[in-house]
Amino acid sequence: MTAAFAVTGLTKRYENFALQDISLSMPEGQVMGLVGVNGAGKTTLLRLLSGLSRADAGTIEVLGHAMPAQQVAVKQELGFASEDMRLYKTQTLRWHMDFIRSIYPGWDEAYAAELLRRFDLCAEQALAGFSHGQRVKALLLLNFARRPRLLLLDEPTTGLDPVARDEVLQALADILRDDARSVLFSSHNTQDIEQLADTISFVHGGRLLESRDKESFLDDWRRVVCQGSWPANESRWPEIAATRQNGSLLELKVRRFSDALLSRLKGQGLEIRSTEAMSLEDIFVTTVRAGGAA
Amino acid sequence: MRSTGLAPPLYNPISTVHTVHIKYAQQVPVDAELLLSASDSKPMYQQIVDQITAKVLAGDWKAGQALPSIRELASASRVSVITVKRAYAELGLAGIIVTRHGMGSFVAESPDLAAGLLRAEFHQHFDAMLACAARLGISRDAIRQLLDDEPSDPETISSGGSTP
């Protein structure tokens, strides 16, 4: 199976930030979600993969081609949508669609027409009159209608109203049906990632903390509510990422849950009241607060 | 079309494109869309397991019937492929579906699948009741007493609702 992309030892230094030694790959047909706070390095990684910036060290392979050497071949089959991309304000969306269509042979006019309708966009309107949300949707349409084999999406749902966000997620879900197409997307809306990603990659402070299949990643974490008091010797409980105590109630956020851990807690005289799964959002915040050790 | 001759163009990009369009956007079997919710406290894979189990119990999906492919169900229900894979694996372990290599998954043809599922559900409730009773300190004798006091006709139970 070809990898949609593979990077090794990827490093990019800026004045106040460095993406450091990232090694990561994604099999074709997968959806990967990039999670991280602002400035964690998500956009830098996406820009390196798309060929918009050059790495200081490391190798990049996209759809079986070495980057940046073979970037012309890669760009035929790669779509990249990022909020900071400019469209021509004085031109209509139709003009942009015809422009992209003239460059990319894979352009699917019927699909573009359907996306126009679903995204509720007017092709004859000049971009200057578009709202922020409409610009985001226009940019996604221009990428989706090319049916690229690899889609890189930087915050595709940020700034969209709930209805527009729902339409974008639906368009992403349509792509899942094809096992030859892959998507790598970053989002502050962890719920989008939790819903659609097969793999979750966690970036923090320019480093890759973890990249794992979503099911086992989510399965490791639990919120455990007990009655009793916490033994407080935290070094003996590396599985526990966060604790809160209120009177006799104790809440534990566990990063490596097991039945053995529950037995140990009971052995401390704690009475387990409930054990529940955690959302990706809760895991994300807990990890960052705990100093970035996933 | 730029062509001015009488012969039709050999390659018509619009018609090719249209076929692809249909394939991706419209041929979604109604069955493949499960009713999942991100605000449900149960994890997504568990919601899938529960809903497919319910569909089999209700007879929506009959014994031997082919299930939607993993990608089809994921796309129609808007969940990740890996989540559906996990749900199908759990349904396979529970004996509710059977996966044949290269052919897809099918509802198991066990003669008493529905009864078995109901029995499993009953045992789950029963165990939960026992655990709750233990926490309240209700003895086995007291539970027996409660059972004896309970009217045997289920109709009477449902109509005898409590009014404050």
Boltz contact constraints between the chains, C-beta under 6 A:
constraints:
  - contact:
      token1: [A, 108]
      token2: [B, 17]
      max_distance: 6.0
  - contact:
      token1: [A, 110]
      token2: [B, 17]
      max_distance: 6.0
  - contact:
      token1: [A, 110]
      token2: [B, 18]
      max_distance: 6.0
  - contact:
      token1: [A, 110]
      token2: [B, 21]
      max_distance: 6.0
  - contact:
      token1: [A, 111]
      token2: [B, 21]
      max_distance: 6.0
  - contact:
      token1: [A, 114]
      token2: [B, 25]
      max_distance: 6.0
  - contact:
      token1: [A, 173]
      token2: [B, 75]
      max_distance: 6.0
  - contact:
      token1: [A, 173]
      token2: [B, 78]
      max_distance: 6.0
  - contact:
      token1: [A, 174]
      token2: [B, 24]
      max_distance: 6.0
  - contact:
      token1: [A, 176]
      token2: [B, 71]
      max_distance: 6.0
  - contact:
      token1: [A, 176]
      token2: [B, 74]
      max_distance: 6.0
  - contact:
      token1: [A, 176]
      token2: [B, 75]
      max_distance: 6.0
  - contact:
      token1: [A, 177]
      token2: [B, 71]
      max_distance: 6.0
  - contact:
      token1: [A, 177]
      token2: [B, 75]
      max_distance: 6.0
  - contact:
      token1: [A, 191]
      token2: [B, 38]
      max_distance: 6.0
  - contact:
      token1: [A, 196]
      token2: [B, 80]
      max_distance: 6.0
  - contact:
      token1: [A, 197]
      token2: [B, 80]
      max_distance: 6.0
  - contact:
      token1: [A, 198]
      token2: [B, 80]
      max_distance: 6.0
  - contact:
      token1: [A, 198]
      token2: [B, 81]
      max_distance: 6.0
  - contact:
      token1: [A, 198]
      token2: [B, 82]
      max_distance: 6.0
  - contact:
      token1: [A, 213]
      token2: [B, 82]
      max_distance: 6.0
  - contact:
      token1: [A, 214]
      token2: [B, 82]
      max_distance: 6.0
  - contact:
      token1: [A, 215]
      token2: [B, 82]
      max_distance: 6.0
  - contact:
      token1: [A, 215]
      token2: [B, 86]
      max_distance: 6.0
  - contact:
      token1: [A, 277]
      token2: [B, 43]
      max_distance: 6.0
